[in-house]
Amino acid sequence: MSSDKTAKVHFADNSQCVEFNTGCHSLLDCLEQQQYDIPFQCREGYCGACRATLSQGQVIYNEEPLAFVRDGEVLLCCCKPDGDITLSFK
């Protein structure tokens, strides 16, 4: 995703959609800035709590995830959308 484009983050569980701010470091940062309560533990040294299912679209990882990521899953703390995406949470 080029730095001058934004991406839409859709939520599969409901009809909500947010714009990804290109200045955000990660999807987790973006969602926190928009007042979404996303579980995470990475700032306490544990990885994997911010796991979500990527139903549609692609992401780019800023850094290699520490936790195992299955096909179709993403860790919100270390990736950005590569265009519009759809997420669902467990």
Number of C-alpha atoms within 10 A of each C-alpha: 14 8 8 8 11 17 17 16 22 19 17 17 11 8 7 9 14 13 14 23 21 18 11 13 14 22 23 22 21 22 19 12 12 13 9 11 10 15 13 17 12 14 8 7 6 11 17 19 15 19 21 18 18 20 15 15 13 17 20 14 17 12 9 9 16 12 12 11 13 9 8 12 16 25 27 26 25 21 21 27 22 17 17 17 21 18 19 16 14 7
